[in-house]
Amino acid sequence: MARPGPWTQSEFAALAKGHALSAEDAAAASGRSKGAVDVVREGVCVYHRGSRDTTLLSQLQKDYLDANRGALICWRCGAGL
Ligand SMILES: [Zn+2]
């Protein structure tokens, strides 16, 4: 059973740094469902493209991305976050 509930900062950081992993591998590494990984990853791409008000990410996740600008790569685009 996949872990429910909000992502902790360390969980989200691990996912964000694991941009090269497949969704299946990222799900296995995080203990989350693939669907949960897909939603958060979608949110990361939407957010860095300028939709700052996306509801796909929690405020904690947005804050983490803001605090780590330039240090992360988008799993989809390969763009710097
Ligand atoms: Zn992207």
PDB file of the backbone (N, CA, C, O) and the ligand in Angstrom, with CONECT records:
HET     ZN  A 101       1
ATOM      1  N   MET A   1       0.861  -1.196   0.000  1.00  0.00           N
ATOM      2  CA  MET A   1       0.000   0.000   0.000  1.00  0.00           C
ATOM      3  C   MET A   1       0.888   1.232   0.000  1.00  0.00           C
ATOM      4  O   MET A   1       1.808   1.346   0.810  1.00  0.00           O
ATOM      5  N   ALA A   2       0.611   2.143  -0.902  1.00  0.00           N
ATOM      6  CA  ALA A   2       1.431   3.347  -0.994  1.00  0.00           C
ATOM      7  C   ALA A   2       1.154   4.278   0.184  1.00  0.00           C
ATOM      8  O   ALA A   2       0.051   4.303   0.730  1.00  0.00           O
ATOM      9  N   ARG A   3       2.148   5.019   0.550  1.00  0.00           N
ATOM     10  CA  ARG A   3       2.054   5.956   1.659  1.00  0.00           C
ATOM     11  C   ARG A   3       1.115   7.106   1.303  1.00  0.00           C
ATOM     12  O   ARG A   3       1.305   7.755   0.274  1.00  0.00           O
ATOM     13  N   PRO A   4       0.111   7.368   2.129  1.00  0.00           N
ATOM     14  CA  PRO A   4      -0.794   8.499   1.862  1.00  0.00           C
ATOM     15  C   PRO A   4      -0.289   9.769   2.537  1.00  0.00           C
ATOM     16  O   PRO A   4       0.763   9.775   3.178  1.00  0.00           O
ATOM     17  N   GLY A   5      -1.056  10.838   2.381  1.00  0.00           N
ATOM     18  CA  GLY A   5      -0.770  12.066   3.119  1.00  0.00           C
ATOM     19  C   GLY A   5       0.186  12.976   2.405  1.00  0.00           C
ATOM     20  O   GLY A   5       0.754  12.620   1.373  1.00  0.00           O
ATOM     21  N   PRO A   6       0.364  14.163   2.964  1.00  0.00           N
ATOM     22  CA  PRO A   6       1.218  15.167   2.317  1.00  0.00           C
ATOM     23  C   PRO A   6       2.675  14.725   2.275  1.00  0.00           C
ATOM     24  O   PRO A   6       3.148  14.010   3.159  1.00  0.00           O
ATOM     25  N   TRP A   7       3.370  15.157   1.246  1.00  0.00           N
ATOM     26  CA  TRP A   7       4.796  14.874   1.130  1.00  0.00           C
ATOM     27  C   TRP A   7       5.551  15.727   2.135  1.00  0.00           C
ATOM     28  O   TRP A   7       5.257  16.910   2.309  1.00  0.00           O
ATOM     29  N   THR A   8       6.525  15.118   2.793  1.00  0.00           N
ATOM     30  CA  THR A   8       7.414  15.916   3.637  1.00  0.00           C
ATOM     31  C   THR A   8       8.425  16.605   2.737  1.00  0.00           C
ATOM     32  O   THR A   8       8.568  16.261   1.564  1.00  0.00           O
ATOM     33  N   GLN A   9       9.126  17.584   3.303  1.00  0.00           N
ATOM     34  CA  GLN A   9      10.117  18.293   2.494  1.00  0.00           C
ATOM     35  C   GLN A   9      11.205  17.344   2.002  1.00  0.00           C
ATOM     36  O   GLN A   9      11.631  17.429   0.850  1.00  0.00           O
ATOM     37  N   SER A  10      11.656  16.436   2.876  1.00  0.00           N
ATOM     38  CA  SER A  10      12.729  15.530   2.454  1.00  0.00           C
ATOM     39  C   SER A  10      12.251  14.567   1.378  1.00  0.00           C
ATOM     40  O   SER A  10      13.012  14.226   0.473  1.00  0.00           O
ATOM     41  N   GLU A  11      11.022  14.132   1.461  1.00  0.00           N
ATOM     42  CA  GLU A  11      10.470  13.269   0.414  1.00  0.00           C
ATOM     43  C   GLU A  11      10.387  14.012  -0.910  1.00  0.00           C
ATOM     44  O   GLU A  11      10.748  13.478  -1.959  1.00  0.00           O
ATOM     45  N   PHE A  12       9.911  15.236  -0.849  1.00  0.00           N
ATOM     46  CA  PHE A  12       9.786  16.016  -2.074  1.00  0.00           C
ATOM     47  C   PHE A  12      11.164  16.340  -2.640  1.00  0.00           C
ATOM     48  O   PHE A  12      11.356  16.312  -3.855  1.00  0.00           O
ATOM     49  N   ALA A  13      12.123  16.647  -1.769  1.00  0.00           N
ATOM     50  CA  ALA A  13      13.481  16.932  -2.227  1.00  0.00           C
ATOM     51  C   ALA A  13      14.060  15.727  -2.956  1.00  0.00           C
ATOM     52  O   ALA A  13      14.701  15.875  -3.996  1.00  0.00           O
ATOM     53  N   ALA A  14      13.837  14.547  -2.418  1.00  0.00           N
ATOM     54  CA  ALA A  14      14.356  13.337  -3.058  1.00  0.00           C
ATOM     55  C   ALA A  14      13.707  13.133  -4.424  1.00  0.00           C
ATOM     56  O   ALA A  14      14.372  12.733  -5.380  1.00  0.00           O
ATOM     57  N   LEU A  15      12.427  13.403  -4.508  1.00  0.00           N
ATOM     58  CA  LEU A  15      11.736  13.267  -5.798  1.00  0.00           C
ATOM     59  C   LEU A  15      12.273  14.299  -6.793  1.00  0.00           C
ATOM     60  O   LEU A  15      12.533  13.977  -7.952  1.00  0.00           O
ATOM     61  N   ALA A  16      12.432  15.522  -6.337  1.00  0.00           N
ATOM     62  CA  ALA A  16      12.889  16.593  -7.229  1.00  0.00           C
ATOM     63  C   ALA A  16      14.300  16.306  -7.743  1.00  0.00           C
ATOM     64  O   ALA A  16      14.616  16.595  -8.898  1.00  0.00           O
ATOM     65  N   LYS A  17      15.141  15.741  -6.888  1.00  0.00           N
ATOM     66  CA  LYS A  17      16.514  15.432  -7.299  1.00  0.00           C
ATOM     67  C   LYS A  17      16.570  14.191  -8.170  1.00  0.00           C
ATOM     68  O   LYS A  17      17.537  13.984  -8.903  1.00  0.00           O
ATOM     69  N   GLY A  18      15.535  13.365  -8.092  1.00  0.00           N
ATOM     70  CA  GLY A  18      15.489  12.141  -8.882  1.00  0.00           C
ATOM     71  C   GLY A  18      14.786  12.349 -10.205  1.00  0.00           C
ATOM     72  O   GLY A  18      14.020  11.494 -10.649  1.00  0.00           O
ATOM     73  N   HIS A  19      15.040  13.469 -10.831  1.00  0.00           N
ATOM     74  CA  HIS A  19      14.313  13.830 -12.057  1.00  0.00           C
ATOM     75  C   HIS A  19      14.528  12.834 -13.182  1.00  0.00           C
ATOM     76  O   HIS A  19      13.694  12.724 -14.081  1.00  0.00           O
ATOM     77  N   ALA A  20      15.646  12.101 -13.141  1.00  0.00           N
ATOM     78  CA  ALA A  20      15.950  11.171 -14.232  1.00  0.00           C
ATOM     79  C   ALA A  20      15.259   9.816 -14.058  1.00  0.00           C
ATOM     80  O   ALA A  20      15.262   8.994 -14.975  1.00  0.00           O
ATOM     81  N   LEU A  21      14.676   9.588 -12.901  1.00  0.00           N
ATOM     82  CA  LEU A  21      14.018   8.303 -12.658  1.00  0.00           C
ATOM     83  C   LEU A  21      12.701   8.217 -13.418  1.00  0.00           C
ATOM     84  O   LEU A  21      12.034   9.227 -13.643  1.00  0.00           O
ATOM     85  N   SER A  22      12.338   7.006 -13.807  1.00  0.00           N
ATOM     86  CA  SER A  22      10.996   6.790 -14.346  1.00  0.00           C
ATOM     87  C   SER A  22      10.001   6.996 -13.209  1.00  0.00           C
ATOM     88  O   SER A  22      10.364   6.943 -12.033  1.00  0.00           O
ATOM     89  N   ALA A  23       8.740   7.232 -13.575  1.00  0.00           N
ATOM     90  CA  ALA A  23       7.715   7.414 -12.545  1.00  0.00           C
ATOM     91  C   ALA A  23       7.603   6.164 -11.678  1.00  0.00           C
ATOM     92  O   ALA A  23       7.358   6.257 -10.476  1.00  0.00           O
ATOM     93  N   GLU A  24       7.782   5.001 -12.286  1.00  0.00           N
ATOM     94  CA  GLU A  24       7.708   3.754 -11.525  1.00  0.00           C
ATOM     95  C   GLU A  24       8.834   3.682 -10.501  1.00  0.00           C
ATOM     96  O   GLU A  24       8.611   3.322  -9.345  1.00  0.00           O
ATOM     97  N   ASP A  25      10.049   4.027 -10.933  1.00  0.00           N
ATOM     98  CA  ASP A  25      11.185   3.974 -10.015  1.00  0.00           C
ATOM     99  C   ASP A  25      11.065   5.038  -8.929  1.00  0.00           C
ATOM    100  O   ASP A  25      11.392   4.797  -7.767  1.00  0.00           O
ATOM    101  N   ALA A  26      10.588   6.224  -9.327  1.00  0.00           N
ATOM    102  CA  ALA A  26      10.411   7.292  -8.343  1.00  0.00           C
ATOM    103  C   ALA A  26       9.342   6.896  -7.324  1.00  0.00           C
ATOM    104  O   ALA A  26       9.456   7.213  -6.140  1.00  0.00           O
ATOM    105  N   ALA A  27       8.310   6.205  -7.792  1.00  0.00           N
ATOM    106  CA  ALA A  27       7.263   5.742  -6.877  1.00  0.00           C
ATOM    107  C   ALA A  27       7.831   4.718  -5.910  1.00  0.00           C
ATOM    108  O   ALA A  27       7.555   4.769  -4.712  1.00  0.00           O
ATOM    109  N   ALA A  28       8.622   3.792  -6.427  1.00  0.00           N
ATOM    110  CA  ALA A  28       9.223   2.772  -5.567  1.00  0.00           C
ATOM    111  C   ALA A  28      10.163   3.410  -4.551  1.00  0.00           C
ATOM    112  O   ALA A  28      10.177   3.018  -3.384  1.00  0.00           O
ATOM    113  N   ALA A  29      10.942   4.384  -4.988  1.00  0.00           N
ATOM    114  CA  ALA A  29      11.911   5.029  -4.102  1.00  0.00           C
ATOM    115  C   ALA A  29      11.217   5.835  -3.014  1.00  0.00           C
ATOM    116  O   ALA A  29      11.727   5.935  -1.898  1.00  0.00           O
ATOM    117  N   SER A  30      10.076   6.405  -3.321  1.00  0.00           N
ATOM    118  CA  SER A  30       9.390   7.283  -2.372  1.00  0.00           C
ATOM    119  C   SER A  30       8.361   6.538  -1.528  1.00  0.00           C
ATOM    120  O   SER A  30       7.917   7.044  -0.497  1.00  0.00           O
ATOM    121  N   GLY A  31       7.984   5.345  -1.960  1.00  0.00           N
ATOM    122  CA  GLY A  31       6.929   4.633  -1.265  1.00  0.00           C
ATOM    123  C   GLY A  31       5.546   5.167  -1.588  1.00  0.00           C
ATOM    124  O   GLY A  31       4.561   4.796  -0.949  1.00  0.00           O
ATOM    125  N   ARG A  32       5.478   6.043  -2.587  1.00  0.00           N
ATOM    126  CA  ARG A  32       4.197   6.611  -3.017  1.00  0.00           C
ATOM    127  C   ARG A  32       3.689   5.852  -4.240  1.00  0.00           C
ATOM    128  O   ARG A  32       4.416   5.077  -4.861  1.00  0.00           O
ATOM    129  N   SER A  33       2.443   6.093  -4.561  1.00  0.00           N
ATOM    130  CA  SER A  33       1.897   5.483  -5.768  1.00  0.00           C
ATOM    131  C   SER A  33       2.438   6.225  -6.993  1.00  0.00           C
ATOM    132  O   SER A  33       2.845   7.384  -6.904  1.00  0.00           O
ATOM    133  N   LYS A  34       2.435   5.539  -8.130  1.00  0.00           N
ATOM    134  CA  LYS A  34       2.852   6.194  -9.363  1.00  0.00           C
ATOM    135  C   LYS A  34       1.949   7.394  -9.657  1.00  0.00           C
ATOM    136  O   LYS A  34       2.413   8.425 -10.142  1.00  0.00           O
ATOM    137  N   GLY A  35       0.656   7.248  -9.361  1.00  0.00           N
ATOM    138  CA  GLY A  35      -0.277   8.356  -9.580  1.00  0.00           C
ATOM    139  C   GLY A  35       0.096   9.586  -8.758  1.00  0.00           C
ATOM    140  O   GLY A  35       0.002  10.716  -9.236  1.00  0.00           O
ATOM    141  N   ALA A  36       0.517   9.355  -7.523  1.00  0.00           N
ATOM    142  CA  ALA A  36       0.910  10.471  -6.660  1.00  0.00           C
ATOM    143  C   ALA A  36       2.162  11.148  -7.204  1.00  0.00           C
ATOM    144  O   ALA A  36       2.274  12.373  -7.181  1.00  0.00           O
ATOM    145  N   VAL A  37       3.110  10.336  -7.696  1.00  0.00           N
ATOM    146  CA  VAL A  37       4.329  10.888  -8.295  1.00  0.00           C
ATOM    147  C   VAL A  37       3.977  11.694  -9.540  1.00  0.00           C
ATOM    148  O   VAL A  37       4.511  12.783  -9.754  1.00  0.00           O
ATOM    149  N   ASP A  38       3.085  11.162 -10.352  1.00  0.00           N
ATOM    150  CA  ASP A  38       2.700  11.852 -11.591  1.00  0.00           C
ATOM    151  C   ASP A  38       2.105  13.228 -11.298  1.00  0.00           C
ATOM    152  O   ASP A  38       2.417  14.203 -11.983  1.00  0.00           O
ATOM    153  N   VAL A  39       1.255  13.303 -10.287  1.00  0.00           N
ATOM    154  CA  VAL A  39       0.605  14.578  -9.955  1.00  0.00           C
ATOM    155  C   VAL A  39       1.646  15.605  -9.519  1.00  0.00           C
ATOM    156  O   VAL A  39       1.636  16.746  -9.981  1.00  0.00           O
ATOM    157  N   VAL A  40       2.541  15.191  -8.630  1.00  0.00           N
ATOM    158  CA  VAL A  40       3.532  16.135  -8.120  1.00  0.00           C
ATOM    159  C   VAL A  40       4.491  16.550  -9.231  1.00  0.00           C
ATOM    160  O   VAL A  40       4.857  17.722  -9.330  1.00  0.00           O
ATOM    161  N   ARG A  41       4.898  15.603 -10.061  1.00  0.00           N
ATOM    162  CA  ARG A  41       5.810  15.944 -11.154  1.00  0.00           C
ATOM    163  C   ARG A  41       5.146  16.887 -12.150  1.00  0.00           C
ATOM    164  O   ARG A  41       5.776  17.821 -12.645  1.00  0.00           O
ATOM    165  N   GLU A  42       3.881  16.639 -12.438  1.00  0.00           N
ATOM    166  CA  GLU A  42       3.149  17.548 -13.315  1.00  0.00           C
ATOM    167  C   GLU A  42       3.157  18.956 -12.713  1.00  0.00           C
ATOM    168  O   GLU A  42       3.366  19.953 -13.405  1.00  0.00           O
ATOM    169  N   GLY A  43       2.922  18.998 -11.402  1.00  0.00           N
ATOM    170  CA  GLY A  43       2.916  20.287 -10.709  1.00  0.00           C
ATOM    171  C   GLY A  43       4.247  21.004 -10.820  1.00  0.00           C
ATOM    172  O   GLY A  43       4.279  22.224 -10.983  1.00  0.00           O
ATOM    173  N   VAL A  44       5.346  20.267 -10.735  1.00  0.00           N
ATOM    174  CA  VAL A  44       6.679  20.874 -10.840  1.00  0.00           C
ATOM    175  C   VAL A  44       6.848  21.545 -12.204  1.00  0.00           C
ATOM    176  O   VAL A  44       7.346  22.668 -12.290  1.00  0.00           O
ATOM    177  N   CYS A  45       6.433  20.856 -13.265  1.00  0.00           N
ATOM    178  CA  CYS A  45       6.602  21.419 -14.605  1.00  0.00           C
ATOM    179  C   CYS A  45       5.683  22.620 -14.804  1.00  0.00           C
ATOM    180  O   CYS A  45       6.105  23.643 -15.345  1.00  0.00           O
ATOM    181  N   VAL A  46       4.447  22.502 -14.373  1.00  0.00           N
ATOM    182  CA  VAL A  46       3.497  23.624 -14.498  1.00  0.00           C
ATOM    183  C   VAL A  46       4.015  24.838 -13.725  1.00  0.00           C
ATOM    184  O   VAL A  46       3.929  25.971 -14.197  1.00  0.00           O
ATOM    185  N   TYR A  47       4.548  24.587 -12.544  1.00  0.00           N
ATOM    186  CA  TYR A  47       4.998  25.671 -11.670  1.00  0.00           C
ATOM    187  C   TYR A  47       6.179  26.415 -12.281  1.00  0.00           C
ATOM    188  O   TYR A  47       6.193  27.646 -12.292  1.00  0.00           O
ATOM    189  N   HIS A  48       7.164  25.688 -12.787  1.00  0.00           N
ATOM    190  CA  HIS A  48       8.345  26.380 -13.305  1.00  0.00           C
ATOM    191  C   HIS A  48       8.042  27.068 -14.637  1.00  0.00           C
ATOM    192  O   HIS A  48       8.790  27.946 -15.066  1.00  0.00           O
ATOM    193  N   ARG A  49       6.947  26.672 -15.293  1.00  0.00           N
ATOM    194  CA  ARG A  49       6.546  27.353 -16.512  1.00  0.00           C
ATOM    195  C   ARG A  49       5.738  28.613 -16.230  1.00  0.00           C
ATOM    196  O   ARG A  49       5.343  29.319 -17.158  1.00  0.00           O
ATOM    197  N   GLY A  50       5.494  28.894 -14.971  1.00  0.00           N
ATOM    198  CA  GLY A  50       4.901  30.177 -14.637  1.00  0.00           C
ATOM    199  C   GLY A  50       3.548  30.137 -13.958  1.00  0.00           C
ATOM    200  O   GLY A  50       3.027  31.181 -13.566  1.00  0.00           O
ATOM    201  N   SER A  51       2.958  28.943 -13.806  1.00  0.00           N
ATOM    202  CA  SER A  51       1.666  28.863 -13.120  1.00  0.00           C
ATOM    203  C   SER A  51       1.912  28.742 -11.619  1.00  0.00           C
ATOM    204  O   SER A  51       1.793  27.667 -11.032  1.00  0.00           O
ATOM    205  N   ARG A  52       2.257  29.872 -11.020  1.00  0.00           N
ATOM    206  CA  ARG A  52       2.652  29.869  -9.617  1.00  0.00           C
ATOM    207  C   ARG A  52       1.490  29.499  -8.699  1.00  0.00           C
ATOM    208  O   ARG A  52       1.710  29.088  -7.560  1.00  0.00           O
ATOM    209  N   ASP A  53       0.270  29.640  -9.180  1.00  0.00           N
ATOM    210  CA  ASP A  53      -0.888  29.380  -8.327  1.00  0.00           C
ATOM    211  C   ASP A  53      -1.424  27.959  -8.497  1.00  0.00           C
ATOM    212  O   ASP A  53      -2.524  27.653  -8.037  1.00  0.00           O
ATOM    213  N   THR A  54      -0.649  27.088  -9.158  1.00  0.00           N
ATOM    214  CA  THR A  54      -1.132  25.720  -9.355  1.00  0.00           C
ATOM    215  C   THR A  54      -1.505  25.070  -8.024  1.00  0.00           C
ATOM    216  O   THR A  54      -0.842  25.277  -7.007  1.00  0.00           O
ATOM    217  N   THR A  55      -2.567  24.289  -8.052  1.00  0.00           N
ATOM    218  CA  THR A  55      -2.980  23.562  -6.851  1.00  0.00           C
ATOM    219  C   THR A  55      -2.385  22.155  -6.825  1.00  0.00           C
ATOM    220  O   THR A  55      -2.663  21.378  -5.911  1.00  0.00           O
ATOM    221  N   LEU A  56      -1.565  21.827  -7.831  1.00  0.00           N
ATOM    222  CA  LEU A  56      -0.953  20.494  -7.866  1.00  0.00           C
ATOM    223  C   LEU A  56       0.149  20.356  -6.821  1.00  0.00           C
ATOM    224  O   LEU A  56       0.493  19.246  -6.415  1.00  0.00           O
ATOM    225  N   LEU A  57       0.698  21.485  -6.389  1.00  0.00           N
ATOM    226  CA  LEU A  57       1.770  21.461  -5.395  1.00  0.00           C
ATOM    227  C   LEU A  57       1.298  22.104  -4.098  1.00  0.00           C
ATOM    228  O   LEU A  57       0.482  23.026  -4.107  1.00  0.00           O
ATOM    229  N   SER A  58       1.822  21.605  -2.985  1.00  0.00           N
ATOM    230  CA  SER A  58       1.561  22.237  -1.691  1.00  0.00           C
ATOM    231  C   SER A  58       2.454  23.465  -1.555  1.00  0.00           C
ATOM    232  O   SER A  58       3.406  23.642  -2.316  1.00  0.00           O
ATOM    233  N   GLN A  59       2.136  24.309  -0.580  1.00  0.00           N
ATOM    234  CA  GLN A  59       2.985  25.490  -0.343  1.00  0.00           C
ATOM    235  C   GLN A  59       4.403  25.053   0.028  1.00  0.00           C
ATOM    236  O   GLN A  59       5.376  25.691  -0.374  1.00  0.00           O
ATOM    237  N   LEU A  60       4.519  23.974   0.788  1.00  0.00           N
ATOM    238  CA  LEU A  60       5.845  23.464   1.163  1.00  0.00           C
ATOM    239  C   LEU A  60       6.648  23.110  -0.092  1.00  0.00           C
ATOM    240  O   LEU A  60       7.840  23.405  -0.181  1.00  0.00           O
ATOM    241  N   GLN A  61       5.987  22.483  -1.044  1.00  0.00           N
ATOM    242  CA  GLN A  61       6.677  22.089  -2.279  1.00  0.00           C
ATOM    243  C   GLN A  61       7.072  23.309  -3.094  1.00  0.00           C
ATOM    244  O   GLN A  61       8.174  23.363  -3.639  1.00  0.00           O
ATOM    245  N   LYS A  62       6.179  24.287  -3.182  1.00  0.00           N
ATOM    246  CA  LYS A  62       6.502  25.531  -3.899  1.00  0.00           C
ATOM    247  C   LYS A  62       7.677  26.248  -3.231  1.00  0.00           C
ATOM    248  O   LYS A  62       8.581  26.746  -3.902  1.00  0.00           O
ATOM    249  N   ASP A  63       7.645  26.291  -1.912  1.00  0.00           N
ATOM    250  CA  ASP A  63       8.722  26.958  -1.181  1.00  0.00           C
ATOM    251  C   ASP A  63      10.052  26.250  -1.433  1.00  0.00           C
ATOM    252  O   ASP A  63      11.092  26.896  -1.563  1.00  0.00           O
ATOM    253  N   TYR A  64      10.010  24.930  -1.500  1.00  0.00           N
ATOM    254  CA  TYR A  64      11.250  24.189  -1.748  1.00  0.00           C
ATOM    255  C   TYR A  64      11.802  24.521  -3.137  1.00  0.00           C
ATOM    256  O   TYR A  64      13.003  24.736  -3.300  1.00  0.00           O
ATOM    257  N   LEU A  65      10.929  24.561  -4.116  1.00  0.00           N
ATOM    258  CA  LEU A  65      11.376  24.887  -5.476  1.00  0.00           C
ATOM    259  C   LEU A  65      11.946  26.302  -5.522  1.00  0.00           C
ATOM    260  O   LEU A  65      12.973  26.540  -6.159  1.00  0.00           O
ATOM    261  N   ASP A  66      11.284  27.236  -4.851  1.00  0.00           N
ATOM    262  CA  ASP A  66      11.765  28.619  -4.836  1.00  0.00           C
ATOM    263  C   ASP A  66      13.135  28.711  -4.168  1.00  0.00           C
ATOM    264  O   ASP A  66      14.009  29.452  -4.618  1.00  0.00           O
ATOM    265  N   ALA A  67      13.308  27.950  -3.091  1.00  0.00           N
ATOM    266  CA  ALA A  67      14.552  28.008  -2.326  1.00  0.00           C
ATOM    267  C   ALA A  67      15.705  27.328  -3.060  1.00  0.00           C
ATOM    268  O   ALA A  67      16.872  27.554  -2.739  1.00  0.00           O
ATOM    269  N   ASN A  68      15.372  26.493  -4.046  1.00  0.00           N
ATOM    270  CA  ASN A  68      16.409  25.730  -4.748  1.00  0.00           C
ATOM    271  C   ASN A  68      16.466  26.066  -6.235  1.00  0.00           C
ATOM    272  O   ASN A  68      16.860  25.243  -7.062  1.00  0.00           O
ATOM    273  N   ARG A  69      16.072  27.269  -6.547  1.00  0.00           N
ATOM    274  CA  ARG A  69      16.087  27.706  -7.946  1.00  0.00           C
ATOM    275  C   ARG A  69      17.483  27.573  -8.523  1.00  0.00           C
ATOM    276  O   ARG A  69      18.469  27.971  -7.902  1.00  0.00           O
ATOM    277  N   GLY A  70      17.555  27.011  -9.716  1.00  0.00           N
ATOM    278  CA  GLY A  70      18.843  26.871 -10.371  1.00  0.00           C
ATOM    279  C   GLY A  70      19.573  25.592 -10.011  1.00  0.00           C
ATOM    280  O   GLY A  70      20.556  25.235 -10.660  1.00  0.00           O
ATOM    281  N   ALA A  71      19.107  24.900  -8.989  1.00  0.00           N
ATOM    282  CA  ALA A  71      19.811  23.699  -8.522  1.00  0.00           C
ATOM    283  C   ALA A  71      19.098  22.415  -8.940  1.00  0.00           C
ATOM    284  O   ALA A  71      19.591  21.317  -8.680  1.00  0.00           O
ATOM    285  N   LEU A  72      17.943  22.550  -9.587  1.00  0.00           N
ATOM    286  CA  LEU A  72      17.150  21.370  -9.931  1.00  0.00           C
ATOM    287  C   LEU A  72      16.826  21.382 -11.419  1.00  0.00           C
ATOM    288  O   LEU A  72      16.866  22.424 -12.073  1.00  0.00           O
ATOM    289  N   ILE A  73      16.507  20.213 -11.931  1.00  0.00           N
ATOM    290  CA  ILE A  73      16.180  20.055 -13.350  1.00  0.00           C
ATOM    291  C   ILE A  73      14.779  19.469 -13.459  1.00  0.00           C
ATOM    292  O   ILE A  73      14.413  18.571 -12.700  1.00  0.00           O
ATOM    293  N   CYS A  74      13.999  19.979 -14.404  1.00  0.00           N
ATOM    294  CA  CYS A  74      12.645  19.457 -14.585  1.00  0.00           C
ATOM    295  C   CYS A  74      12.710  18.059 -15.174  1.00  0.00           C
ATOM    296  O   CYS A  74      13.421  17.816 -16.150  1.00  0.00           O
ATOM    297  N   TRP A  75      11.965  17.147 -14.576  1.00  0.00           N
ATOM    298  CA  TRP A  75      11.932  15.752 -15.028  1.00  0.00           C
ATOM    299  C   TRP A  75      11.420  15.666 -16.454  1.00  0.00           C
ATOM    300  O   TRP A  75      11.802  14.752 -17.186  1.00  0.00           O
ATOM    301  N   ARG A  76      10.562  16.596 -16.871  1.00  0.00           N
ATOM    302  CA  ARG A  76       9.948  16.502 -18.200  1.00  0.00           C
ATOM    303  C   ARG A  76      10.730  17.284 -19.243  1.00  0.00           C
ATOM    304  O   ARG A  76      11.076  16.745 -20.294  1.00  0.00           O
ATOM    305  N   CYS A  77      11.014  18.560 -18.959  1.00  0.00           N
ATOM    306  CA  CYS A  77      11.621  19.470 -19.929  1.00  0.00           C
ATOM    307  C   CYS A  77      13.132  19.347 -19.980  1.00  0.00           C
ATOM    308  O   CYS A  77      13.745  19.611 -21.014  1.00  0.00           O
ATOM    309  N   GLY A  78      13.740  18.944 -18.861  1.00  0.00           N
ATOM    310  CA  GLY A  78      15.180  19.055 -18.742  1.00  0.00           C
ATOM    311  C   GLY A  78      15.609  20.492 -18.506  1.00  0.00           C
ATOM    312  O   GLY A  78      16.801  20.799 -18.517  1.00  0.00           O
ATOM    313  N   ALA A  79      14.633  21.380 -18.292  1.00  0.00           N
ATOM    314  CA  ALA A  79      14.932  22.791 -18.028  1.00  0.00           C
ATOM    315  C   ALA A  79      15.368  22.963 -16.582  1.00  0.00           C
ATOM    316  O   ALA A  79      14.969  22.201 -15.701  1.00  0.00           O
ATOM    317  N   GLY A  80      16.196  23.978 -16.352  1.00  0.00           N
ATOM    318  CA  GLY A  80      16.551  24.315 -14.980  1.00  0.00           C
ATOM    319  C   GLY A  80      15.339  24.880 -14.274  1.00  0.00           C
ATOM    320  O   GLY A  80      14.562  25.629 -14.867  1.00  0.00           O
ATOM    321  N   LEU A  81      15.174  24.526 -13.015  1.00  0.00           N
ATOM    322  CA  LEU A  81      14.028  25.035 -12.258  1.00  0.00           C
ATOM    323  C   LEU A  81      14.426  26.295 -11.519  1.00  0.00           C
ATOM    324  O   LEU A  81      13.604  26.886 -10.819  1.00  0.00           O
TER     325      LEU A  81
HETATM  326 ZN    ZN A 101       9.204  21.336 -17.084  1.00  0.00          ZN2+
END
